[in-house]
Structure formats: structure tokens, C-alpha cells
Amino acid sequence: MSALLIALFWGLNWPAVRIALGELDPWLLRSTCLAIGAAALFILGAWRGHKIALPPGRQRLHLLIAGLFNVAFFNLLIAFAQLGTATSRAAIVTYTMPLWTTLLAWPVLGERIHRRGALALGLGAAGLAILAWPLAASGRLTIGVLEALAAGLSWAIGTVYLKWARIAADPLALAAWQLAIGAVAIGLGLAIFDGVPQLGPLSPAVAAALAYHALLGIALAYFLWFEVVGRQPASIASLGTLPVPVVGVLSSALLLGERPSLADLIGFAGILAAAALVLLRPAAKMQTTQIQATQIQTLASGGKPLKPTAE
């Protein structure tokens, strides 16, 4: 369920950001929304009694590095990418992230690519290649496309680093602190490159897009994402994000008037098939774990072990 909500929130976040960029500078947009998202999570954590204090010692350095790659570099690169190319294309190219994560997780984390993961990876790679091919064939590999590619790589590095560092923190606190790190880093960039921002009255559409981006696209979605990363292998968690560009492209078509081509539709099919392989796996695994737990409980109480029933 978390993966599906992430796909929805982040998918709709693409047109929301593009709408907001119509009146806001990328530095100002990202620093403001990350700060709002971090504040929302800190308030929620305090209200619900979560431990939101910074982790001790060396883990603070790990948190800083993870926050820079997962949030600061990633969000800023995406914002500039959307100014340099179509939103739908930026979304597609950014989500080469699962490919980089799976490849990095093998040598760094020892997460071997098993048959199911390899099949999902192949389908996802094929879908993304079909979606990106028109850009390469037409020679329109703009700076925006390269920035989107760099964003995907930054996110992959941050995801693998976070798993490697094993930061002992509540998922909500982990999300809140990384958003705060991103807000501070981009805020410093805003002060250096743009100076004091001049924020005038916003149109209703931009105000709504800004609210969605800060509270759902950033605060809630990042909380769900770091929760998923905490309990699943990095490669599996990243492959579960493959539906995001599909939602992003379709919502961009509806809200921004960007029309998907035949190649887009064929690519979607590959991406959805890859996501289905990943998203259906945890449910089957969970059912097996529940059966095993029931058997152990039955044996402990002196009864006979239960036989798993076929579906």
C-alpha cells in the first residue's frame, strides 16, 4: 500500500511542480517547500510521540550525506530539469533511478539480483528505453534531460548510502531531518545565487500546487519512502517506484496538456509489468511469514502444526 501511495503522491507531484515553477524560482520553490515539509513532519512527530532527536555521534554525518543526495541535490536538479525539458520526459529520465540503485546495491550492499528482480529490472529498463528513445533519435537530449538523469543517479546514491549507513532513527524523524538538511542546503544556494527572494501574491493554481507539493509530494511521500527503504532491500524498494513516471506522464497530459505518444504507451506497459512483479512479491512473502508464525504459535501451545492451504 505504501508503494502505491508513493506512486500516486510523487506522480501527481510532477505537474504540481511544473505549475508552481510558472511563478516561482527553482531555488525558492524547493527551499520553501522542503522547509514546510520538514516542519510538518516535526510537528506530526512531536504530536504522535515519535523520537525526533538527531541520532548520536557519527550517524549525524551519515544523515547529512544522505540528506544531500536524497533530498537537496535530487530536488534541485529535478526543478531545473523541468525548466529545460517537458515534465513528462523529465519524469521518465529521472526514474532510471531504480536501475542505478539495483546496480549499486549489488557491490555496496551485497544485494544479489535474483531472477524475479532481474526480470523486473529488464522490463523496467526496456520500458524506460522505449520512452526515452524519441528524445535520443531526434537529437533533443537537452540540458534538462541530463539534469533529470543526474537527479536519478543522486537519488540512487542516497538510497544505497542510507541502507549502508543503517542510521538508527524513527522513519518519521529520518524523513524530517533529511528534508530539513535539503531545505538548509538549497536555502544557502538561494542566498548565494539569487539573493533575497521577492515573493509576490500567487495565483490560486500556483498556491494550490505549492500546498500539494509541500505537504503531500514532499512531507508525506518522503515519510512513506524512507519507511519502505527501512524495511525492504534497496533494489526492491527502488523498483517499486517504477509506476511514478507513469502517473507523472498521465497527470501531465491531463493537467498540462502534454500528450503521450505510442512509444510512451508501450513503455508504460513494460514499467507497469516490472512494478507488478515487485509490488506483488511482498504480499506473497508476508503471507508465508504469517503461516510460519501461526505454525510456531501452534507448536508452542502443544498443538499440531498447521498446513498451509493452497489458494
N, C-alpha and C positions, 0 to 999 in steps of 0.2 A: 504493500500500500504506500509506503514512504517513497519508493522509487516512482510510482505513478504520480504522486503529488508533486514530486520534484520536477518530473517531466512537464506537468501542467504549469506550475508556477514559473519555471525557467523558460519554458516555451513561449508563454504569453509575455514574458519579460522583454523579449527581443523587440516586438513592436512598441511596447511601452517606452523603452529607452530611446528608440528612434523618434518617437513623438516628442519626448522631453528634450532631445537634442535640437529640436527645432527652435527652442528659445534659450537653452542653457549650454554653456561651455562644458566640454567633457570633464575638465578638472573640477569645476564647480559641481556638476551633476553627481559625479562619483563620490567626492569628499562629503557632500551634504547627505546623500542617501546612505552611505556607509555609516556615517555618524548617527543618523536617525535609526538605522537598523541595529547598530550596536547598543544604543541607548534603550531601544525597545526590548532587546534580549536581556540586558542587565536588569531592567525593571521587572520583566517577567520572571527572571531567575530569583530575584530577591523576594518577590511576592509568593512564589511557589516553594521557597526554602531551599533552592539549589545552592551548592557550594560554588560561588563565583570568584573566589580569591585567585590570584595568579598562582600557578604551580611553582614550587620552590626550586632554587638553585639553577642548574644548567638547563632545566626544562623551559625556563623563560627564554633562553636563546633559541631553543628549538621552536618555540611558539612564535617568536619574531620571524624566523626564517620561513616557517610555514605560512604565516600571515602575509608576508610579502609576495610569495609565489601564488598562493591560493586566492588571495583577495586583491592586493594592491596592483601588482603587475597585470594580473588577469583582467580585472575590471577596467583598468585604464586602457589597455590595448584593445579591448572589445569596443569601448566607446569611440576611439579614434578609427577603428576598422569600419564601424557603421557609417562614419562620415566619408570613408573612402571607397565603399562599395555597397551594393544592395544589402539590406538587412538579411534577407533570406540566404544570400551567399555567405555573408559573414557567419551566420549561424551554422551553416553546413561545414565550412572550413574549420571553425573553432572546434567542432566535435570530431576532429581527428584525435582529440584528447584520449579517448579510450584505447586507441591504437598505441599511442606513445606510452600510456600508463601500463598496458599489458606487457609491452616490450621492456620497459624499465623495471617492472616488478619482478621479472624473471631473475636478472643478475643481482639486484639490490635486496629483494625480499625473499628470494628463493621460491616464488610462486610459479610453479611449472604450468605451462599451458596444456591443459588436458584436452581430450577430444571434444567435449562439449564447448569449452571455451574457445578452442581453435576454430570450430565451426562458426560460432558466433562472431569471432574476430574476422574470419574470412568473409562472412556475409556482410558485416558492418563495413569492412574495407571496400568491398565491391560496391555497396550502396553509396558510400561517400565518393568513391572514384567516379561513378556514373553521374552523381550530382555535380561534381566539380569539373568534369570533363569539358562541358561547353565553354567554361572560362579559359581553360588551357588551350583549347582548339581555336578560340577566337583571338588569342593573344591579349586577353584583358586581365592578366594577373597583376592587378594594381597594388599599390602600397597597402590599401585596405585589406586585400586578401592575405598579404604577407603578415600584416599585424594580427589578423584573425588566426593565422597559423601559429604565430608566436604566442598568442593567448592560450591556445590549446596546449602547446608544449609547456608553458608556465604552469598551467593548472595540473598537468600530469606530474611535473616535478614536485609540486606542492603536495599532491595526493600521496605519492610514493614516500616523500620525506616524512609526512605526518605519520604514516604507518611505521616507518623505520624508527622514528624518534620515540614512539609509544609514550606520548605525553599523558600523564595521569591526571586527567581533569574531566569534569562533568561535560557531556556533549554540548549542553547549552552554554556553559562557560567557555568552552573551546571555540564555539562559533562566535560568541560575543567578543572575546578578546582578539580574535583574528580580524573581525570586522573593524574593531577599534584601531588595530595596527594599520589596516588598509586606509582608514579614514585619516589618520595622522600622516601617513606617508604621502598620500595624494594631496592632503591639505598643505603640506610643505611644498609640494610641486606647484600647487596653485599660487602660493605666496611668491615663489621664485619666478615663475613664468608669466603669470597673469596679474600679480599684484592684488590689491583689494578688489573683490568682485563687486560689480554693480548689478544687484538683483532688483529688477522692477516687478510690477504686477504680472502674474502669469495668467494665461488663458485657462478656461475651465478644463480643456482637454489636456494641457500640459500639467496642470495641478493634479488631475486625476491620475495621469501616467506616473507622475513623481511619487504620489502616495502609494500606488501599486508597487512600483519599483522598490521603494524603501522598505515597506512592511511585509510584502509577500515575496517579491522577487529576490530580496536580499535577506531580511531577518528570518522569516520562516523557512525559506528554501535552504539557506545555508545551515540552519539548525538541523533540518532533516538530513541534509547531505553529510554533515560531519557525524551524525548519528549512524548513518548507513556505513560510512567509511570505518567507523569504530568497530562494527560487528561483522563486516564482510571483508574478504581479501580485496586488495586494491584493484586488481584486474577485474574482478566480478562487479564491484561497486561502479567502476568507471564504465563498463559495458552496459550497465543498467541505465546510463544517461543517454543512450543512443536514441530514444524517442524524442528527446528535447528538440533537435533540429527539425524533426517532422512537425511538431506542434508549432515551432517558431516560424517555419516557412508557411504553413497553412494559415496561422493567425496573421502573418504579414500580408498574405494575399487578401484576407478579409478586411483588415484594418488599415493597410497601407496601399492596397491596390496592386501589389506585386503578384503576378500570375505565374504559378508553377508550370514548367514545360513537361513534355512527355518524359524526358530524361529525369526530371525531378520525381515524377510519379513512380518510375521504375526503381529509382534509388530508394525512395521511401519504402518500397516493398522489401528490399534487402535489409534495410535498417530495422524495420518492424519485426522481421523474422529473427534477426540477431537479438533484438531486445526480448522477444518472446522466449528464446532459449535461455536467456539469463534470468528473466523475471519468474519463470515457471520453476526454475531449479530450487530456489529457497523454499517454496511451498512443499515440494516433494521431500526435501531434506527435513523440514520441520515435522512433517507427518511421521517420518521414520523415527525421529528423535522422540516424539510423543509416544509412539508404540513401545520403544525401548524403555522409556521411563515407566510406562504402565506395567511392563513385564517385571522390572526391578521392584516396583512397589508391591506387586502381587507376590513375588517370591519372598520379599521381606516380611510379609504378613502371613507366610506359611501356606499360601495357595499355590496353584499350578500356574505356570507362565501362560500368558495369553498368546494365541497365534494370530499374527497379523492377517486381517481379512483382505481379500482381493477386491479392488474397486470394480 
